[in-house]
Amino acid sequence: MSRGVDAFSQSYAEARGKFHAAAEAAGLDVEPHLHPMLGRDGEVLAMDIVRDGPTDARAVLLISSGCHGVEGYCGSGVQVDLLNDAAWRAATQRSGVAVLYVHALNPYGFSWWRRTTQENVDLNRNFHDFSRPLPRNAGYDEIAHLLVPAQWPPGPEVQAAVLAFIQQHGMVAWQTAVTAGQHEHPQGLFYGGRNPTWSHQTIRQVLRDHGQRCERLGWIDLHTGLGPNGHGERIFACRNDAQALARTRAWWGGAVTSIYDGSSTSALLTGMMWLAAYEECAQAEYTGMALEYGTVPVAEVLDALRADQWAENHPDAPASQVAAIKRQVRDAFYTDTDAWKQQILAQAHEAARQALVGLAPSR
């Protein structure tokens, strides 16, 4: 078997087991934050934390997986491979940077092959001050009935209406309307919720526990589903701040893209998770990016999510149809080939080592 490929898994339970085993082999403790529900196979669910480095480190690097549930198959493999890499761990110890591995931010979605939490919430649209008015996505309101129609597969009239919207407004407007985040359709896509989810509350606690003593905080959040197959787009994950963007590009290269200037394949989003770093670790200089690995064309990804939401809304759907939809979802976010996994690991290792250089206390 090719180096690193065995770090990846075929189920959440297997991924969690490999993460725990890698931590144990490295002599590191696992801090589990137990989820209130069970997984697809009746297994315990948890957001698991491993810290490799001193509690008083001046610099901390977060490497997180599974913000969008099923995307955790990729991110978990990266985390396990890093923990198994003696050279990488030696480099972190020399640098003085503590590395915080956050495994399965959304363990429910990871286990059940869903992108969302048990609340049907997109975790990366859920970080709002819910005491204030929430942003309104008028574009989504217009097409909500088309995205998750009454029947699946959708009939020709739905397909024609979708095509008409794209022809009138353009593909960018379509992607933005669909994916930016919305709070009016709880049985729809990219729903940001009306309250903080379990995962939202838990990652805030992790940030308070592990990120309030450092001077510098870096964050690599691992994602899949956008861009060319196997390519890891490095997406700026800070506030819209020129200094932060310059620092991010100094760490990770001039190819870092931004949702703020339209250079990213991602639309401009609302309620993003990493905003919590500013609020919970206000003392730290924060620098972050989403490492977004491509799988299949975005239209196929969106169709998989539409089908999955339809199945979620129709619990009486035929079991064979639901099983096919679930496989479609996993395939949309996880290219289960050795070649893809090797591409993922090579880019992740490079990005992690670049973050060490940026965070090193001696800089």
N, C-alpha and C positions, 0 to 999 in steps of 0.2 A: 504494500500500500504506500502511496506517495506520502512524503513527509507532511504532517499537519492535517491531512484529510480526515484522519480518524478522530479529530477533535470535534467534528460535526456529528449531528444526531438525527434520528428519525422520529423522535417524540419529545415532548417537554420533559417527561420523567427521565428519559435517557440523557437529555441535555443537562438537567439538574444533577443527575448522578455523576456525570463527567466533570462538571464544575466543582462539585464537592470533592471528588477524588483528586483533581488537579490541585486544589487548595491544600488538601491533606498531604499530598506528596511534597508540596512546597513548604510544609510546616506552618501553614497559615490557618487561622480560625475563620469559620463561616458564621456570619451574623444573620440569622434568618428573620425576616419579617413575614409572619404567616398570614396568608390570605384567608378571608372568611369562608370561601367556597372551595369545593373540590374540583379536580380536573376531569377531563373527558373519560379517563380510565379509573376514576375514583381516587387519584393520587393527591397528596398534599401539594398545595400551591404556595409559593413564597417568592418575595423579592429578596434575593440572597446577596449579602454584602461581604466582600473580602477586602481587607486593607493590607497592603504590602508596603510597609514603611512606618516610620515613627509617628506617634500621635501628635507630636509638636512640630512636624515638618513645616517649613516656611512655604513650601509649594506642594500642591496636591493636584494630581491628574485623575479625573473621573473617566472611566471607559464603561459605557452603559449599553445594554442590549434590551430588545423587546419592548421598546416604547409602544410600538404597534404590533403587539402580540406575536402573530405569525412571522413577523420579520426577525424574531428572536433566533430562528434556526441559523441565520447567518451570524448575528452578533455573538451568540453563545459560542459558536465555533471559534471565533476570533479570540474571545476571552480565555477559553480553555487552552488554545494554542499558546497564547502569551504566558499563561501561568506555567505551562509545561516547558517553556523556553528558558534554560538556565542563563544563557547569554543576555537575554532581555532583562531578566531579574537582576543580574549582576550590574547591568548598566543603570537600572533604577537605583540600586543601592549606592553606586558611586556618585550618582547625581544628587542624592539627598532628597529627591522627589518621592513623596508617598503616592502610590497608585491605588485608587479605589475602584474596584470592579463591582459594578451594579448589575447583577444578573437577573434578567426578566423583570423589567419595570412593570410590565403588564402580564403576569403569569397566566391569568385567565385566558386571554386571547392567544397566548403562546400555546397552551394546552388544547384549546378548542378550535384551533386553526381559524381564528378571527383576528381582524386588525384592531378591534375595539375592546374595551373593558367589559365587565359584566353588566355595566350600566348602558351599554351600547354607545359609549362615549369615546371619541378620538382623544386620547390622552394629550396629544400635542396641539389640541385646540381648547383645552380645559383650564388653562392657567389665566384666570380672570379674577378681578375683585367682584364677587357675585353680589355685593351690596350695592353695586352701581349698575346703570343700564348696560346691557350687553350689546355688542355690535350686531347690526342687522345685515343679512346677506340677501338683498333683494333679487339678485341673479338666481340664487338657489330656489327662492320662493317660486320663481317663474317656471322652473323645470323640475321641481320636486316630484310631480306626478309622472314625469317621464323617466326619471332616474330609477325609481322603484315602482314599476307599474303593477297593476293587479295580477297580471299573468306573467309567467316566465317560461320560455323565452318571450320577449316582448313581441307584439304583433307588428305588422308592417306600418300601421299608422303611427305607432310610437317611434319606430326607427325613422320614419319620414320627418316627424316633428323634431327629433334630435338633429337630423341633418339640416333641417331648415334653420334651426337656431345657430348651428355652427356656420352655415353659409352667410347668415345675416350678421353675426357678431364676431366670428373668427374663432379659431381653436384655442387661442390664449384666453379669450373671454369665457369660453366653455369650461376650460380647466380651472380657471379662477372661481367661477360660479360654483362649480362642483366641490372643489377641494379647500377653499379658503377657510371654511368653518362656518357653522350655522347653529342657531339655538332654538329654532321654531319647530323642528321636525324630529322628534325623538326616535322615530322609527325610520329615519332617513340616514344618509351618508354624511360622514365628517361632522357628526353632531358634537358640539362642544359642551353640552350639558347645562344644567342649571345650578349645580353644586360641585364642590371639589370631590372627585372620585377617591376611592381607596388608594389607588396608585398615586394620585396627586398628593394626598396627605402624607403618604409614606415616604415619597422621595423628598418632600420638604423636611421631614424628620431626619432622614439620612443626611441631608445637607447641613442641618443644624448640628447633628452629632459629629460630623467629620469635616466640615468645611468652615467652621467659624474661628479657627485658630491660625489659619494660613494667611500669608500675604499675597500669594498668587494662586489662582485657581484655573486650571484648564479642563476642558470637557470635550471628549470625542463621543458623540452619540451615533451608534451604528444603525443604519436603515437600509432598506431595499425597496425596489419597485419603480425607480425613475432612472431614465437614461439608457445608454447602450449596454448590452449584456456584459457583465463583468467589470465595467468601468466604475470606479469609485469617484463620484463627484464630491468635491470638498466645498460644502455650503457654509458660508458665514453664519454663525449662530450666536450673535450678540445683538444688542440694541443697534439702531441705525446711527452709528457713531464712526466718524472718519478715523479717529485714532485707533479704535478697536479693530476696524477693518485692516488698517495698515499693519497692526501687530499680528493679526491672524495671517495675513499674507506673508509677513516676515517669517513666521513659524512654518507655514505649510505651503508656501509658494504663491506666485502671482496668478495661478489658475484658480484660486479660491473664488467661488461665485457668490452672488448675493441676491436674496429675494427682493431687496430694496431697489436695486437698479435694473432688474429684469434680466440679469445675466444667468440666473439659475434656471434649471428645468422645473424647479418648484415655483408655485404661485406665491404671492404675498399672503401670508397666513396670519391668523389671529389666535391669541391664547396659547402661545408656544411655551413648552415646558421649561426651557432654560432661562426664562425670565425669573424663575424662582431663585436662581443663583444670585441675582442682584439683590433680592429681597432677604434671603436667608444668610448670605455671606457678604454682607455689604462692605465689610472691611477689606475684602480681597480685590485685587485687579483680576477681572474675569476675562478669559479668552476661550471661545468655543467654536466648534464646527460640527456639523452633521456630515458623516461619511456615508454617502448615499450610493449604493451599488445597483446598477441596472440589471434587469431580469428579462422581461418581455416588453413589447411596445405598450405605451401608456394606455392606449385604447383597450388593450386586452386586460390590463390591470384594473381599469375602471369597470369593465364588464364583469370581471370576477367579483368585484366588490358589490356591484349592483345585484348580481345573482345571489351572493351571500346574504345581503340584507333582505332580499325577497324571501329566501329560505327561512331566515330568522323571524320574519313577519308571518310566515305560514307554517306553523309547527305540524300541520297535518299533511304537508307535502310528502310525496312518495319517498321512501327511504333511499331508493336507488338514485333518485334525482338529487337529493341532498348530499349523498356521498360523492357524486360526481362534481357537484358544486364545491364541496370542501376540498377535493383534490385540485380543482381549478384554482382555488384561492391559494393553497400552499405552493403550487407551481408558479403562480404569479409573483411570489415573493421569495422563492428559494429555488435556484437552478441546481438540481441535485446531481451535479457531475464533478468529477475530480478536477477538471480543467478550470471550472468556475471557482471552485473552492480555493485552488491554488492562487488564482488571480486576487481573490478577496484577501487572503492571508498576506500576500506580498505587499499589497497596498496598505493594509492595516498596520503591519509591522513598521513600514516606512513612516506612516503618519504618527505612530506612537513614539518612535525615536525622535522625530522632529519636535514633538511636544516636549520631550525631556530637555532638549537643547533650549527651547524657548522658556521653560520653567526653571531651569537650573539656578539655584540661589547665587551662583558665582557670576551670573551675567551682569 
